[in-house]
Amino acid sequence: MEKNKDNVNNNNEASKASVGSKMVKGATVLAVAGIICKLLGAVFRIPLTNLIGAEGMSYYGVAYPVYSFFLILATAGLPVAISRMVSARIAVGDYRNAHRTYKVSLKLMLILGAISFSICFFGADLIASAQGNPGAAWSLRALAPAILIAPVVSSYRGYYQGQQDMMPTGVSQVFEQFIRVAVGLTLSFMLAKKSLEYAAAGATFGASAGLLMALVVLSIMYARKRIRRTALINASQTENEPTKALLKELVAIAIPITIGSAIMPFMMMIDSAIIMNRLQATGWSLAMSKTLYGLISGYTDPLIAMPGVFIDAMTISLMPAVTAAFTIANKEELKKTIRTGIKTMMVIAYPCAVGLIVLARPILYMLYPTKIDEAEMAVSNLQILSLTIITLSAMRTFSSALQGVGKMVLPVANLFIGALAKIVVSYVLVGIPALNINGAAIGSITAYLVAAILNYRALKKYSGVELGLRSAFTRPLGASAIMGAATFLLYKLLHHFMGYSAVTVLISIIAAVTLYFVLIFTTGTVTEEEALLLPKGDLIVKTAKKLRLIKQ
């Protein structure tokens, strides 16, 4: 890509605005949207699980990893490639080819989407049977139409993310989730009278309806910015890059990212087959195997996914921010951006994991009052799986930063190694009756931990900056441990005097959040300067000063 000298100079002036600051602002937008989406998701999952139970959720749980695998094949690599290529070009003022990148990629994405849709829809019976749960075929067919729409939606989002404009992504995600919940719940309640299989399929069809709404919203936002977009393109002092060159770069970036993104869903599909088949091979009946597997997809996964809001927000914002700093060779900004990303992630990930561990039982009882027996069975699985919040956060943050500095293949290779470890650990431990599905949870922890360690070593080597991340891991851990112990004791005290109720759970959660807020400042986990870089940092610092946690 040719770089006009004047554009580079102008861009260097523009780069005085902190890339790290833009990253955090973008992460804030996505985090807020993600929280709204997760709340809507809870509105969806909780009544659905109470309606169809663990067996019904087993159909949903088998279909969703398969759907995710094909969705990733169609949408994972190219949107990230678009984001990276757009970010690199905008960093040097080349808005013309930034826009051409988006336009050229769209046709390729539609082809991938059509192929994935055909396999998922027409091969639903074969895939569901291979997973040991033939009843999931209807859920697969209901999800397949979403893959036709998702590529276009993802191309819009990748284009805007490359500009570090996260608002279109956030707004469209909220609309998508709202329609998904409304349509999915309505259909599931209507079809529950016929069978659990149809009810699960009705719930999964909401994903297709939601993506259609997201496409409408993004199309409107794209059209409204036409004048400004045209002005920037016309002002670009660059020539059109050849379509062939753009396609070559897109594919070179997208293929390793797609492979890497597809590894875990693919391994989840294998994991699903391992769990169902290993449980039955070690003495569990088919009905009980469905129930045990349904505990993961219906009870623990939704709770573990809640902190995923922050993981997704930070990793999506981190990659273009790292790319921008790396492109203009600003090592100080690159170091600051990476450190801010991992510090923010760990400050959030540790307390989420610890909170779920100490309050696992009361939270499950509160959310699933009509399925107490199954909720009790899910307690240990939730406690173990909570540790993946920490290992997954680290793995994805390092992976995103590696992609930002141009190392596309390394995260793929490292994740593949982690996934192999997961298969081995899951196969062995699920076969132990005393562990059963908890063996799969331990396998997930192992996979992310292995990949995270390998990614960290690679990032330290290839970023060219000193990461110095020890305090990012140890200090949040200490503050979270104190919070966890205090929260556990508080809940026990409240339970002794007030008995079990949603009120005691909510009081304990509020107390935990409040205590952690105090601890991150009093223990030096977060400084005033670091707090200002966090989402809504000015408000955080203002509140901390009012409470005299930070000196005026």
C-alpha positions as CSV (number, residue, x, y, z in Angstrom):
1,M,0.0,0.0,0.0
2,E,1.4,3.4,-1.1
3,K,1.6,6.0,1.7
4,N,1.5,9.6,0.6
5,K,4.0,11.6,2.6
6,D,1.7,14.4,3.4
7,N,-1.0,12.0,4.6
8,V,1.6,10.4,7.0
9,N,2.5,13.7,8.4
10,N,-1.1,14.8,8.9
11,N,-1.8,11.5,10.5
12,N,1.1,11.8,12.9
13,E,-0.5,15.0,14.1
14,A,-3.8,13.3,14.5
15,S,-2.2,10.5,16.4
16,K,-1.5,12.8,19.3
17,A,-5.0,11.8,20.4
18,S,-4.4,8.8,22.5
19,V,-5.0,5.5,20.7
20,G,-5.5,3.8,24.0
21,S,-8.1,6.4,25.0
22,K,-10.1,5.6,21.8
23,M,-9.8,1.9,22.5
24,V,-11.2,2.3,26.0
25,K,-14.1,4.6,24.8
26,G,-14.9,2.0,22.1
27,A,-14.8,-0.8,24.7
28,T,-17.1,1.3,26.9
29,V,-19.7,1.5,24.1
30,L,-19.5,-2.2,23.4
31,A,-19.5,-3.1,27.1
32,V,-22.7,-1.1,27.7
33,A,-24.3,-2.6,24.6
34,G,-23.1,-6.0,25.8
35,I,-24.6,-5.6,29.2
36,I,-27.9,-4.7,27.7
37,C,-27.7,-7.7,25.4
38,K,-26.7,-10.1,28.3
39,L,-29.6,-8.8,30.4
40,L,-31.9,-9.5,27.5
41,G,-30.2,-12.8,27.1
42,A,-31.0,-13.6,30.7
43,V,-34.6,-12.7,30.0
44,F,-34.4,-15.2,27.2
45,R,-32.4,-18.1,28.8
46,I,-34.0,-18.1,32.3
47,P,-37.7,-18.5,31.3
48,L,-36.7,-20.8,28.5
49,T,-34.7,-23.1,30.8
50,N,-37.6,-23.0,33.3
51,L,-40.0,-23.9,30.4
52,I,-38.1,-26.8,28.7
53,G,-35.6,-27.9,31.4
54,A,-32.3,-29.6,30.9
55,E,-33.5,-32.0,28.3
56,G,-34.9,-29.3,26.1
57,M,-31.8,-27.2,26.6
58,S,-29.7,-30.2,25.5
59,Y,-31.2,-29.7,22.0
60,Y,-30.3,-26.1,22.1
61,G,-26.9,-26.9,23.6
62,V,-26.0,-29.3,20.8
63,A,-27.2,-27.0,18.0
64,Y,-25.5,-23.8,19.2
65,P,-21.8,-25.0,19.0
66,V,-22.5,-26.4,15.5
67,Y,-24.2,-23.1,14.5
68,S,-21.3,-21.1,16.0
69,F,-18.8,-23.2,14.0
70,F,-20.5,-22.5,10.7
71,L,-21.2,-18.9,11.6
72,I,-17.5,-18.4,12.4
73,L,-16.5,-19.9,9.1
74,A,-18.7,-17.4,7.4
75,T,-18.0,-14.3,9.5
76,A,-15.1,-14.5,11.9
77,G,-12.0,-13.9,9.8
78,L,-13.1,-11.4,7.2
79,P,-14.6,-8.8,9.6
80,V,-11.4,-8.9,11.7
81,A,-9.4,-8.6,8.5
82,I,-11.6,-5.7,7.4
83,S,-11.1,-4.0,10.8
84,R,-7.3,-4.4,10.7
85,M,-7.0,-3.3,7.0
86,V,-9.3,-0.3,7.5
87,S,-7.5,0.7,10.7
88,A,-4.1,0.5,9.0
89,R,-5.2,2.7,6.1
90,I,-7.1,5.3,8.1
91,A,-3.9,5.6,10.3
92,V,-2.2,7.1,7.2
93,G,-5.2,9.0,5.9
94,D,-6.2,6.6,3.2
95,Y,-10.0,6.6,3.5
96,R,-10.5,5.7,-0.2
97,N,-9.0,2.2,0.1
98,A,-10.3,1.7,3.6
99,H,-13.8,1.9,2.1
100,R,-12.8,-0.2,-0.9
101,T,-11.6,-2.9,1.5
102,Y,-15.1,-3.2,2.9
103,K,-16.8,-3.3,-0.5
104,V,-14.5,-5.9,-2.0
105,S,-14.9,-8.2,1.0
106,L,-18.7,-8.2,1.0
107,K,-19.0,-10.5,-2.1
108,L,-16.6,-13.0,-0.6
109,M,-18.4,-13.1,2.7
110,L,-21.7,-13.8,1.0
111,I,-20.3,-16.8,-0.8
112,L,-18.9,-18.2,2.5
113,G,-22.3,-17.6,4.2
114,A,-24.2,-19.4,1.4
115,I,-22.0,-22.5,1.6
116,S,-22.2,-22.6,5.4
117,F,-25.9,-22.2,5.3
118,S,-26.3,-25.1,2.9
119,I,-24.3,-27.5,5.0
120,C,-26.0,-26.5,8.2
121,F,-29.5,-26.6,6.9
122,F,-29.4,-29.7,4.6
123,G,-27.0,-31.6,6.8
124,A,-28.9,-31.0,10.1
125,D,-30.0,-34.6,10.6
126,L,-26.6,-36.0,10.0
127,I,-24.9,-33.5,12.2
128,A,-27.3,-33.9,15.1
129,S,-27.1,-37.7,14.9
130,A,-23.3,-37.5,15.0
131,Q,-23.6,-35.4,18.2
132,G,-25.6,-38.2,19.8
133,N,-28.8,-36.1,20.0
134,P,-30.9,-36.4,16.8
135,G,-33.6,-34.2,18.3
136,A,-31.4,-31.2,17.8
137,A,-31.8,-31.2,14.0
138,W,-34.8,-28.9,14.1
139,S,-32.8,-26.4,16.1
140,L,-30.0,-26.5,13.6
141,R,-32.4,-25.8,10.7
142,A,-33.9,-22.9,12.6
143,L,-30.5,-21.3,13.2
144,A,-29.2,-21.8,9.6
145,P,-31.0,-18.8,8.0
146,A,-29.0,-16.5,10.3
147,I,-25.8,-17.5,8.5
148,L,-27.1,-16.0,5.3
149,I,-27.6,-12.6,7.0
150,A,-24.6,-12.6,9.3
151,P,-21.9,-12.0,6.7
152,V,-23.4,-8.7,5.7
153,V,-24.0,-7.6,9.3
154,S,-20.4,-8.5,10.2
155,S,-19.0,-6.6,7.2
156,Y,-20.7,-3.4,8.4
157,R,-19.4,-3.9,11.9
158,G,-15.8,-4.7,10.8
159,Y,-15.8,-1.5,8.7
160,Y,-16.8,0.7,11.6
161,Q,-14.6,-1.1,14.1
162,G,-11.6,-0.4,11.9
163,Q,-12.5,3.3,12.3
164,Q,-12.6,2.7,16.0
165,D,-16.3,3.7,15.8
166,M,-18.1,1.2,18.0
167,M,-21.5,2.8,18.1
168,P,-23.0,1.1,15.0
169,T,-21.9,-2.3,16.4
170,G,-23.3,-1.6,19.8
171,V,-26.6,-0.2,18.7
172,S,-27.2,-3.0,16.2
173,Q,-26.3,-5.6,18.8
174,V,-29.0,-4.3,21.1
175,F,-31.7,-4.3,18.4
176,E,-30.5,-7.8,17.3
177,Q,-30.8,-9.2,20.8
178,F,-34.2,-7.6,21.5
179,I,-35.8,-9.1,18.5
180,R,-34.0,-12.4,19.1
181,V,-35.5,-12.6,22.6
182,A,-39.0,-11.5,21.6
183,V,-39.3,-13.8,18.6
184,G,-37.5,-16.8,20.3
185,L,-39.5,-16.7,23.5
186,T,-42.8,-16.2,21.7
187,L,-42.2,-19.2,19.4
188,S,-40.8,-21.4,22.2
189,F,-43.9,-20.9,24.3
190,M,-46.2,-21.5,21.3
191,L,-44.4,-24.7,20.3
192,A,-43.8,-26.1,23.8
193,K,-47.3,-27.8,23.6
194,K,-46.1,-29.8,20.6
195,S,-42.7,-31.1,21.8
196,L,-39.5,-30.0,23.5
197,E,-37.7,-30.3,20.1
198,Y,-40.0,-27.8,18.4
199,A,-39.8,-25.5,21.4
200,A,-36.0,-25.5,21.3
201,A,-36.1,-24.9,17.5
202,G,-38.5,-22.0,18.0
203,A,-36.2,-20.4,20.5
204,T,-33.2,-20.8,18.2
205,F,-35.0,-19.2,15.3
206,G,-34.9,-15.9,17.2
207,A,-31.2,-15.6,16.1
208,S,-32.3,-15.3,12.5
209,A,-34.9,-12.7,13.2
210,G,-32.5,-10.7,15.3
211,L,-29.8,-10.6,12.6
212,L,-32.3,-9.4,10.1
213,M,-33.2,-6.5,12.4
214,A,-29.4,-5.7,12.9
215,L,-29.0,-5.6,9.1
216,V,-31.8,-3.0,8.9
217,V,-30.3,-0.8,11.6
218,L,-26.8,-0.9,10.2
219,S,-28.1,-0.1,6.7
220,I,-29.8,3.0,8.0
221,M,-26.7,4.1,9.9
222,Y,-24.5,3.5,6.9
223,A,-26.8,5.6,4.7
224,R,-27.0,8.5,7.1
225,K,-23.2,8.8,7.1
226,R,-22.9,8.9,3.3
227,I,-22.1,12.6,2.9
228,R,-19.3,12.6,5.4
229,R,-17.9,9.3,4.1
230,T,-17.9,10.5,0.5
231,A,-16.1,13.7,1.6
232,L,-13.3,11.8,3.3
233,I,-12.9,9.4,0.4
234,N,-12.7,12.3,-2.1
235,A,-10.1,14.1,0.1
236,S,-7.9,11.0,0.1
237,Q,-4.8,11.7,-2.0
238,T,-4.3,8.0,-2.9
239,E,-5.0,5.8,-5.9
240,N,-7.3,2.8,-5.8
241,E,-5.5,-0.3,-4.8
242,P,-6.1,-3.2,-7.2
243,T,-9.0,-5.4,-6.3
244,K,-6.7,-8.5,-6.6
245,A,-4.3,-7.0,-4.1
246,L,-7.0,-6.2,-1.6
247,L,-8.5,-9.7,-1.9
248,K,-5.0,-11.2,-1.4
249,E,-4.4,-9.2,1.8
250,L,-7.9,-10.0,3.0
251,V,-7.5,-13.7,2.5
252,A,-4.0,-13.7,4.0
253,I,-5.3,-12.1,7.2
254,A,-8.7,-13.8,7.3
255,I,-7.7,-17.4,6.8
256,P,-5.6,-17.9,10.0
257,I,-8.1,-15.8,12.0
258,T,-11.0,-17.9,10.7
259,I,-9.2,-21.1,11.4
260,G,-8.3,-19.9,14.9
261,S,-11.9,-18.7,15.6
262,A,-13.3,-22.0,14.3
263,I,-11.0,-24.2,16.5
264,M,-12.9,-23.8,19.8
265,P,-16.5,-24.2,18.4
266,F,-15.2,-27.2,16.4
267,M,-13.7,-28.6,19.6
268,M,-16.9,-27.8,21.4
269,M,-18.7,-30.0,18.9
270,I,-16.2,-32.8,19.6
271,D,-16.5,-32.0,23.3
272,S,-20.3,-32.4,23.0
273,A,-19.9,-35.8,21.4
274,I,-17.3,-36.8,24.0
275,I,-19.5,-35.8,26.9
276,M,-22.7,-37.5,25.6
277,N,-20.9,-40.7,24.5
278,R,-18.4,-40.9,27.4
279,L,-21.3,-40.5,29.9
280,Q,-23.2,-43.3,28.3
281,A,-20.1,-45.5,28.1
282,T,-19.5,-45.1,31.8
283,G,-23.0,-46.1,32.9
284,W,-25.2,-43.1,32.6
285,S,-28.5,-43.6,30.7
286,L,-29.2,-41.5,27.6
287,A,-31.9,-39.5,29.5
288,M,-29.5,-38.7,32.3
289,S,-26.7,-37.9,29.9
290,K,-29.0,-35.4,28.2
291,T,-29.8,-33.9,31.6
292,L,-26.1,-33.6,32.6
293,Y,-25.1,-32.0,29.3
294,G,-28.1,-29.7,29.6
295,L,-26.8,-28.4,32.9
296,I,-23.8,-26.9,31.0
297,S,-25.8,-25.3,28.1
298,G,-28.8,-24.4,30.2
299,Y,-27.5,-23.4,33.6
300,T,-23.8,-22.6,33.7
301,D,-22.9,-21.3,30.2
302,P,-25.3,-18.3,30.4
303,L,-23.8,-17.2,33.7
304,I,-20.2,-17.7,32.5
305,A,-21.1,-15.8,29.3
306,M,-22.1,-12.6,31.3
307,P,-18.5,-11.4,31.8
308,G,-17.9,-12.2,28.1
309,V,-19.5,-8.8,27.5
310,F,-16.3,-7.2,28.7
311,I,-14.0,-9.7,27.0
312,D,-15.6,-9.1,23.6
313,A,-15.7,-5.4,24.1
314,M,-12.0,-5.1,25.0
315,T,-10.7,-7.5,22.4
316,I,-12.8,-5.9,19.6
317,S,-11.5,-2.5,20.5
318,L,-7.9,-3.6,21.3
319,M,-7.0,-5.0,17.9
320,P,-7.5,-1.9,15.7
321,A,-6.0,0.3,18.4
322,V,-2.9,-1.9,18.5
323,T,-2.8,-1.9,14.7
324,A,-2.9,1.9,14.6
325,A,-0.1,2.3,17.1
326,F,2.0,-0.4,15.4
327,T,1.4,1.0,11.9
328,I,2.8,4.5,12.8
329,A,5.6,2.8,14.9
330,N,4.6,4.6,18.1
331,K,6.1,2.2,20.7
332,E,5.1,4.2,23.7
333,E,1.4,4.2,22.6
334,L,1.6,0.5,21.7
335,K,2.9,-0.4,25.1
336,K,0.3,1.8,26.8
337,T,-2.5,0.3,24.7
338,I,-1.6,-3.4,25.4
339,R,-1.0,-2.7,29.1
340,T,-4.3,-0.9,29.4
341,G,-6.1,-3.7,27.7
342,I,-4.9,-6.5,29.9
343,K,-5.1,-4.5,33.1
344,T,-8.7,-3.5,32.4
345,M,-9.5,-7.1,31.5
346,M,-8.1,-8.6,34.7
347,V,-9.6,-6.0,37.0
348,I,-13.0,-7.2,35.7
349,A,-12.3,-10.9,35.1
350,Y,-11.0,-11.8,38.6
351,P,-14.0,-10.5,40.7
352,C,-16.5,-12.0,38.2
353,A,-14.9,-15.4,38.6
354,V,-14.6,-15.2,42.4
355,G,-18.1,-13.9,42.8
356,L,-19.6,-16.8,40.8
357,I,-17.5,-19.3,42.8
358,V,-18.6,-18.1,46.3
359,L,-22.3,-17.4,45.3
360,A,-22.8,-20.2,42.8
361,R,-25.6,-22.0,44.7
362,P,-27.7,-19.0,45.8
363,I,-27.4,-17.5,42.3
364,L,-28.6,-20.7,40.6
365,Y,-31.4,-21.1,43.1
366,M,-32.5,-17.5,42.5
367,L,-32.5,-17.8,38.7
368,Y,-34.1,-21.3,38.4
369,P,-36.7,-21.6,41.2
370,T,-38.8,-24.1,39.3
371,K,-35.8,-26.4,38.7
372,I,-34.1,-26.5,42.1
373,D,-32.9,-30.1,41.7
374,E,-31.2,-29.5,38.4
375,A,-29.8,-26.1,39.7
376,E,-28.2,-28.0,42.6
377,M,-26.6,-30.4,40.2
378,A,-25.1,-27.5,38.3
379,V,-23.4,-25.8,41.3
380,S,-20.0,-27.6,41.2
381,N,-19.9,-27.2,37.4
382,L,-20.5,-23.5,37.6
383,Q,-17.8,-23.1,40.3
384,I,-15.2,-24.9,38.2
385,L,-16.2,-23.3,34.9
386,S,-15.9,-19.8,36.5
387,L,-12.1,-20.1,36.3
388,T,-12.4,-20.0,32.5
389,I,-13.4,-16.3,32.8
390,I,-9.8,-15.5,33.8
391,T,-8.0,-17.9,31.4
392,L,-10.3,-17.0,28.5
393,S,-9.8,-13.2,29.2
394,A,-6.1,-13.5,29.1
395,M,-6.0,-15.7,26.1
396,R,-8.2,-13.5,24.0
397,T,-6.6,-10.3,25.0
398,F,-3.1,-11.6,24.1
399,S,-4.5,-13.1,20.9
400,S,-6.1,-9.8,19.8
401,A,-2.9,-7.8,20.5
402,L,-0.9,-10.4,18.5
403,Q,-3.3,-9.9,15.5
404,G,-2.8,-6.1,15.9
405,V,1.0,-6.4,15.4
406,G,0.5,-8.6,12.4
407,K,1.0,-12.1,13.9
408,M,-2.0,-13.9,12.5
409,V,-0.9,-17.5,12.6
410,L,0.6,-17.7,16.0
411,P,-2.7,-17.3,18.0
412,V,-4.2,-20.0,15.8
413,A,-1.4,-22.5,16.4
414,N,-1.5,-21.7,20.2
415,L,-5.3,-22.1,20.4
416,F,-5.1,-25.4,18.5
417,I,-2.5,-26.7,21.0
418,G,-4.9,-25.6,23.8
419,A,-7.9,-27.3,22.1
420,L,-6.0,-30.6,21.8
421,A,-5.3,-30.3,25.5
422,K,-9.0,-29.8,26.1
423,I,-9.9,-32.9,24.2
424,V,-7.5,-35.1,26.1
425,V,-8.4,-33.7,29.5
426,S,-12.2,-33.8,28.8
427,Y,-12.1,-37.4,27.5
428,V,-10.2,-38.7,30.5
429,L,-12.0,-36.8,33.2
430,V,-15.6,-37.0,31.9
431,G,-15.1,-40.8,31.9
432,I,-14.6,-40.6,35.7
433,P,-18.1,-41.0,37.1
434,A,-17.4,-38.8,40.2
435,L,-16.4,-35.9,37.9
436,N,-18.7,-36.5,34.8
437,I,-19.5,-33.1,33.2
438,N,-17.1,-31.3,35.6
439,G,-14.3,-33.0,33.6
440,A,-15.3,-31.0,30.6
441,A,-15.1,-27.8,32.6
442,I,-11.6,-28.6,33.7
443,G,-10.8,-29.3,30.1
444,S,-11.9,-25.8,29.1
445,I,-9.8,-24.2,31.8
446,T,-6.8,-26.1,30.6
447,A,-7.3,-25.1,26.9
448,Y,-7.5,-21.4,27.6
449,L,-4.6,-21.5,30.1
450,V,-2.3,-23.2,27.7
451,A,-3.2,-20.9,24.8
452,A,-2.9,-17.8,27.0
453,I,0.7,-18.7,28.2
454,L,1.8,-19.3,24.6
455,N,0.2,-16.1,23.4
456,Y,1.8,-14.1,26.1
457,R,5.3,-15.4,25.3
458,A,4.7,-14.6,21.6
459,L,3.4,-11.1,22.3
460,K,6.4,-10.3,24.5
461,K,8.7,-11.4,21.7
462,Y,7.0,-9.7,18.7
463,S,5.5,-6.5,20.0
464,G,8.9,-5.0,20.6
465,V,7.8,-3.4,23.9
466,E,8.2,-4.3,27.5
467,L,4.8,-5.6,28.7
468,G,5.4,-5.6,32.5
469,L,2.1,-7.3,33.3
470,R,2.8,-8.9,36.6
471,S,0.8,-6.4,38.6
472,A,-2.1,-6.7,36.2
473,F,-2.6,-10.3,37.4
474,T,-1.4,-10.4,41.0
475,R,-3.0,-7.3,42.4
476,P,-6.6,-7.9,41.1
477,L,-6.3,-11.4,42.3
478,G,-5.5,-10.3,45.9
479,A,-8.4,-7.7,45.9
480,S,-10.7,-10.3,44.5
481,A,-9.7,-12.9,47.1
482,I,-10.5,-10.5,50.0
483,M,-13.8,-9.6,48.4
484,G,-14.7,-13.3,47.9
485,A,-14.0,-14.2,51.5
486,A,-16.0,-11.3,52.8
487,T,-18.9,-11.9,50.5
488,F,-19.0,-15.6,51.5
489,L,-19.2,-14.7,55.2
490,L,-21.7,-12.0,54.6
491,Y,-24.0,-14.3,52.7
492,K,-23.8,-17.0,55.4
493,L,-24.6,-14.4,58.0
494,L,-27.6,-13.1,56.1
495,H,-28.8,-16.6,55.3
496,H,-28.6,-17.5,59.0
497,F,-30.8,-14.6,60.1
498,M,-33.0,-14.1,57.0
499,G,-33.1,-17.5,55.4
500,Y,-32.7,-18.0,51.7
501,S,-34.3,-15.4,49.4
502,A,-33.4,-13.4,46.3
503,V,-33.0,-10.4,48.6
504,T,-30.1,-12.0,50.5
505,V,-28.4,-12.9,47.2
506,L,-28.8,-9.4,45.8
507,I,-27.5,-7.8,49.0
508,S,-24.5,-10.0,48.9
509,I,-23.8,-9.1,45.2
510,I,-24.1,-5.4,45.9
511,A,-21.9,-5.6,48.9
512,A,-19.3,-7.5,46.9
513,V,-19.2,-4.9,44.1
514,T,-19.0,-2.1,46.7
515,L,-16.2,-3.8,48.6
516,Y,-14.2,-4.5,45.4
517,F,-14.5,-0.9,44.3
518,V,-12.9,0.1,47.7
519,L,-10.3,-2.5,47.6
520,I,-8.9,-1.8,44.1
521,F,-7.9,1.7,45.3
522,T,-6.9,1.0,48.9
523,T,-4.7,-1.9,47.8
524,G,-3.1,0.0,44.9
525,T,-4.6,-2.3,42.3
526,V,-5.7,0.6,40.3
527,T,-4.1,4.1,40.3
528,E,-5.9,7.3,39.5
529,E,-4.2,7.5,36.1
530,E,-5.2,3.9,35.3
531,A,-8.7,4.5,36.5
532,L,-9.1,7.4,34.1
533,L,-8.4,4.9,31.2
534,L,-11.1,2.5,32.3
535,P,-14.6,2.7,30.9
536,K,-16.3,5.8,32.5
537,G,-13.0,6.5,34.2
538,D,-13.8,10.1,35.0
539,L,-16.9,9.0,36.9
540,I,-14.9,6.3,38.7
541,V,-12.3,8.7,39.8
542,K,-14.8,11.3,40.9
543,T,-16.7,8.7,43.0
544,A,-13.4,7.4,44.5
545,K,-12.4,10.9,45.5
546,K,-15.7,11.6,47.2
547,L,-15.2,8.4,49.2
548,R,-11.6,9.5,50.0
549,L,-10.2,6.5,48.3
550,I,-8.0,8.7,46.2
551,K,-6.3,11.8,47.7
552,Q,-7.6,15.1,46.4
